[in-house]
Amino acid sequence: MKELIINENEAGQRFDKYLSKLLRKAPKSFLYKMLRKKNITLNGKKASGSELLMYQDQVKLFLSDETYEKFSEDSPAPSARCPLDIIYEDDNILLINKPVGMLSQPSREPVPSLVEYLTGYLLDSGSLSDGASTFRPGVCNRLDRNTSGIVAAGKSLAGLQELSALFHDRKIHKDYLCLTAGEIKKRNFIKGYLHKDRKCNKVVVYEKPVPDSLPIETVYTPLGSSGRATLLLVRLITGRTHQIRAHLASIGHPIIGDGKYGDREVNQRYKKIYGLDHQLLHAARLTFPSLSGKLSDLSETVHIAPLPELFHKIIMEEQLEESYHEKFERRNMGFCKNDHLCCGDRSDR
């Protein structure tokens, strides 16, 4: 018999979810059978599995050592190590400036993702010393491999749950910076319908609905232009696969360096001059709403991820650095709560 006490990082989840993490190799039918037969109890009583766990709840497993070892995780959570550019950290979440080339989440590729690096960081810092077998950190917003910028991650169960809910309900504003081909003079709110071809992992944007398409909404404003390139500030209203990249390409202003949706001639020119081999798209800012509870320290805060070195170099060469500093970094420039871009000049609203 094993007796376990629920810690703070395990509380707040359904009992059956907890058991599925504790006995990762056990089929659900086995877990529910053990609950029905009272071979697994909660606070000394029969449980259905739907109960929400509370701090210091008592779980008893009347299982043989052989059965427990057979179904429990026999290896630690996958982890890897590399320096992380952490923008913000508290007891529940982290905000990380992901570099170009790093996967956000695990994939079939045999390379570590941000999740593995995050797990390694938390193991080394001792944040996963309690409840490591039943809780694994995760990221709440996903960026393409060759898109840099802010990724929000949960380092506790409560943080992961609340953060995920905020992203799901679109309560966190996500602002991106990108360098696009051509000159864009006016801010705009564009809509369309996105259809994904899963075979080639590419999307197409249409003006009207097509079968299996999803509506998309994107707001953008030009911060400055050199004539051949425009520095854009973009806010996602919806968040679909490759939305910014495909939507801007559909209006004739693809992101520079984008091999999938971009202009080949433009991309070749920037590769020859700067060695650019990825899209110049950066998740630059997260703005949090009024919050209470576990995430109260983030209430109405704004977090900015500095531009990657090459992105910054290119906007300097394009003579757009002043536009970046004056129109993005100034606190009186940005989007209002209604997703309209506002600045200090009220006559322009």
C-alpha positions in Angstrom: 0.0 0.0 0.0 1.2 3.5 -0.9 0.0 6.7 0.8 0.4 10.0 -1.0 -0.4 13.6 0.3 -1.5 16.1 -2.3 0.8 19.1 -2.4 0.1 22.6 -3.6 1.3 21.9 -7.1 -1.1 19.0 -7.5 -4.2 20.5 -6.0 -7.0 21.9 -8.2 -7.1 19.0 -10.7 -9.5 16.2 -11.1 -8.6 13.0 -9.2 -8.7 10.9 -12.3 -6.3 13.3 -14.1 -3.9 13.0 -11.2 -4.1 9.2 -11.3 -3.4 9.2 -15.0 -0.2 11.2 -14.5 0.8 9.1 -11.5 0.2 5.8 -13.3 0.9 6.9 -16.8 1.0 3.4 -18.3 -2.2 2.3 -16.8 -5.3 2.2 -19.0 -8.2 4.3 -17.8 -10.4 1.3 -17.5 -7.9 -0.1 -14.9 -8.0 3.2 -12.9 -11.8 3.3 -12.8 -11.9 -0.3 -11.8 -9.6 0.3 -8.9 -11.7 3.3 -7.8 -14.9 1.2 -7.9 -13.3 -1.6 -5.9 -11.8 0.9 -3.4 -8.3 -0.2 -4.2 -7.7 3.5 -4.7 -9.3 5.8 -2.1 -9.4 9.6 -1.5 -9.3 10.7 2.2 -10.2 7.1 3.2 -13.4 7.0 1.1 -14.5 5.6 -2.2 -14.1 8.1 -5.0 -15.4 8.4 -8.6 -12.4 10.2 -10.1 -14.3 13.4 -10.8 -13.4 15.0 -7.4 -11.2 18.1 -7.4 -8.1 17.5 -5.3 -7.4 19.8 -2.4 -4.2 20.6 -0.7 -3.1 17.9 1.8 -5.8 15.4 0.5 -4.8 11.8 1.3 -4.6 9.3 -1.5 -4.1 5.5 -0.8 -3.2 3.0 -3.4 -3.9 -0.6 -2.3 -1.7 -2.0 -5.1 1.2 -4.4 -5.0 4.7 -3.0 -5.6 4.9 -4.9 -8.8 1.6 -3.4 -10.1 2.6 0.1 -9.1 6.0 -0.2 -10.8 4.4 -1.7 -13.9 2.1 1.3 -14.5 4.1 4.2 -13.0 6.5 6.3 -15.0 9.8 4.6 -15.1 11.8 7.5 -16.4 12.0 11.2 -15.5 10.3 13.9 -17.5 12.3 14.6 -20.7 14.6 17.5 -20.1 17.5 19.4 -21.7 19.7 22.3 -20.8 20.5 25.6 -22.5 20.4 29.2 -21.2 16.9 30.7 -21.3 16.2 34.4 -21.8 13.6 34.8 -19.0 11.7 38.0 -19.2 9.5 37.4 -16.1 9.2 34.7 -13.5 7.2 34.1 -10.3 6.0 31.0 -8.4 3.4 30.1 -11.1 4.6 31.3 -14.5 7.5 32.3 -16.7 7.7 34.5 -19.8 10.6 33.4 -22.0 12.1 35.1 -25.1 12.3 32.2 -27.5 15.1 32.4 -30.0 14.7 31.6 -33.7 15.3 28.0 -34.5 13.9 26.5 -31.3 10.7 24.5 -31.3 8.0 25.6 -28.8 6.7 22.1 -28.1 7.9 18.6 -28.5 7.5 17.1 -32.0 8.6 14.1 -34.0 12.0 15.7 -34.6 14.8 14.3 -32.4 15.7 17.7 -31.0 14.8 19.3 -27.7 12.0 21.9 -27.6 11.4 24.8 -25.3 9.4 22.5 -23.1 12.4 20.2 -22.5 14.6 23.2 -21.8 12.0 24.6 -19.4 11.8 21.3 -17.6 15.6 21.2 -17.2 15.6 24.7 -15.9 12.9 24.0 -13.3 14.5 20.7 -12.2 17.9 22.5 -11.7 16.2 25.3 -9.8 14.3 22.9 -7.5 10.9 24.1 -8.7 10.0 20.5 -9.7 11.3 18.8 -6.6 7.7 18.3 -5.4 5.1 16.6 -7.5 7.5 16.1 -10.5 5.8 12.8 -11.3 2.3 14.2 -11.6 3.0 17.7 -13.0 5.0 18.7 -16.0 5.4 22.3 -17.1 4.0 23.4 -20.4 3.8 26.4 -22.7 0.5 28.2 -23.3 1.1 29.9 -26.6 3.0 28.4 -29.5 5.3 30.2 -31.9 6.6 28.8 -35.2 10.1 27.4 -35.0 11.6 30.4 -36.9 9.5 33.0 -35.1 11.1 34.6 -32.1 9.6 36.2 -29.0 7.6 35.8 -25.9 6.3 32.4 -24.9 4.3 32.1 -21.7 4.7 28.9 -19.6 3.2 27.5 -16.5 5.6 26.3 -13.8 2.8 25.3 -11.4 -0.5 23.5 -12.1 -2.5 26.6 -11.0 -0.3 28.9 -13.2 -0.6 26.6 -16.2 -4.4 26.3 -15.8 -5.1 30.0 -15.3 -2.7 31.1 -18.0 -4.1 28.7 -20.5 -7.6 29.9 -19.8 -6.6 33.5 -20.4 -5.1 32.7 -23.8 -8.2 30.5 -24.7 -10.5 33.4 -23.8 -8.3 35.9 -25.7 -7.9 38.1 -22.6 -4.1 38.4 -23.2 -3.2 40.8 -26.0 -0.4 39.5 -28.3 1.5 42.1 -30.3 4.1 41.2 -33.0 6.7 43.1 -34.9 7.6 42.1 -38.5 9.4 43.5 -41.5 7.3 43.2 -44.6 8.1 43.7 -48.3 6.9 47.0 -49.9 5.5 50.1 -48.4 2.4 50.1 -46.1 1.2 53.6 -45.3 -2.0 53.1 -43.2 -3.1 51.0 -40.3 -5.8 48.5 -41.1 -8.1 45.8 -39.7 -8.3 42.9 -42.1 -10.5 39.8 -42.1 -10.5 36.6 -44.1 -10.9 32.9 -44.0 -8.0 30.5 -43.5 -7.9 27.0 -44.9 -5.1 24.6 -43.9 -3.6 22.0 -46.1 -2.3 19.5 -43.6 -0.3 17.5 -46.2 2.1 20.4 -46.9 1.5 22.3 -43.6 0.6 25.4 -45.4 -2.5 27.7 -45.2 -4.4 29.7 -47.8 -6.4 32.9 -47.0 -9.6 33.5 -48.8 -11.9 36.6 -48.7 -15.0 34.4 -48.4 -15.7 31.2 -46.5 -14.6 27.9 -48.1 -15.2 24.4 -46.8 -13.2 23.7 -43.6 -12.0 27.3 -43.4 -11.8 29.3 -40.2 -12.4 33.1 -39.8 -9.3 35.2 -39.1 -8.9 38.8 -37.9 -5.6 40.8 -37.9 -4.9 44.4 -37.0 -1.8 46.1 -38.1 -0.2 49.5 -38.2 3.0 50.7 -40.0 5.6 52.1 -37.6 7.9 53.2 -40.4 8.9 52.4 -44.0 12.0 52.6 -46.1 10.0 52.3 -49.3 11.1 48.8 -50.0 10.3 47.5 -46.5 7.8 48.4 -43.7 8.1 47.7 -40.0 4.7 46.6 -38.8 3.1 46.2 -35.4 0.5 43.5 -35.6 -2.1 42.3 -33.2 -3.8 38.9 -33.5 -7.5 39.0 -32.8 -7.8 35.3 -33.7 -4.8 33.0 -33.4 -4.6 30.5 -36.3 -1.7 28.6 -37.8 0.6 30.9 -39.8 -2.1 33.6 -39.6 0.2 36.7 -39.7 2.5 35.2 -42.3 -0.3 34.1 -44.7 -2.6 37.1 -44.1 0.1 39.7 -44.9 1.2 37.7 -48.0 -2.4 37.6 -49.2 -2.5 41.4 -49.3 0.8 41.6 -51.2 3.1 42.4 -48.3 4.8 39.1 -47.3 7.1 39.0 -44.3 10.8 39.3 -45.4 12.7 36.0 -45.0 9.5 33.9 -45.1 10.4 30.9 -47.2 6.9 29.5 -47.2 4.7 32.6 -47.9 7.3 35.2 -48.9 8.7 36.7 -52.1 11.6 34.7 -53.4 13.5 37.6 -55.0 13.1 39.8 -51.9 14.2 36.9 -49.6 17.3 36.2 -51.8 18.3 39.8 -51.6 18.2 39.9 -47.8 19.9 36.6 -47.6 22.8 37.8 -49.7 23.2 41.0 -47.8 22.5 39.8 -44.2 22.6 36.0 -44.3 18.9 36.0 -43.4 17.4 32.5 -43.5 14.2 32.9 -41.5 11.1 35.2 -41.4 11.5 38.5 -39.6 8.5 37.9 -37.2 8.9 38.5 -33.5 6.3 38.1 -30.7 7.2 41.4 -29.1 4.7 42.1 -26.3 2.1 40.5 -24.0 -0.4 42.7 -22.2 -2.3 41.2 -19.3 -5.8 42.2 -18.2 -6.9 42.9 -14.6 -6.3 39.8 -12.6 -6.7 38.4 -9.1 -5.7 35.1 -7.4 -2.6 33.3 -8.4 -1.7 35.6 -11.2 -2.5 38.9 -9.5 1.1 40.0 -9.7 0.6 40.1 -13.5 -2.5 42.3 -13.3 -2.5 45.0 -16.0 1.2 44.5 -16.7 3.0 44.8 -20.1 6.0 42.6 -21.0 8.3 43.2 -23.9 10.8 40.8 -25.6 13.8 42.6 -27.1 14.4 42.0 -30.8 16.9 39.4 -31.9 20.3 40.8 -32.9 19.9 40.2 -36.6 16.3 41.7 -36.7 17.6 44.7 -34.9 20.6 45.0 -37.3 18.4 44.9 -40.4 16.0 47.6 -39.1 19.0 49.8 -38.4 20.3 49.3 -41.9 16.8 50.0 -43.3 16.9 53.2 -41.1 13.8 52.1 -39.2 15.4 51.9 -35.7 14.0 55.3 -34.8 10.5 54.2 -35.7 10.9 51.1 -33.6 12.1 53.1 -30.5 9.7 56.0 -30.9 6.5 54.2 -31.9 6.8 50.8 -30.2 8.8 51.3 -27.1 7.0 54.6 -26.0 4.4 53.8 -23.4 1.8 56.2 -25.0 1.8 54.1 -28.2 -0.1 50.8 -28.5 -3.4 49.1 -28.8 -6.4 50.1 -26.6 -8.7 47.6 -25.0 -10.9 47.5 -28.1 -7.9 46.4 -30.3 -7.6 49.7 -32.0 -4.1 51.1 -32.4 -3.8 54.4 -30.5 -1.1 56.9 -30.0 -0.5 60.1 -28.1 -2.2 62.2 -30.8 -5.9 62.0 -30.2 -6.7 63.5 -33.6 -5.4 60.3 -35.2 -7.8 58.0 -33.3 
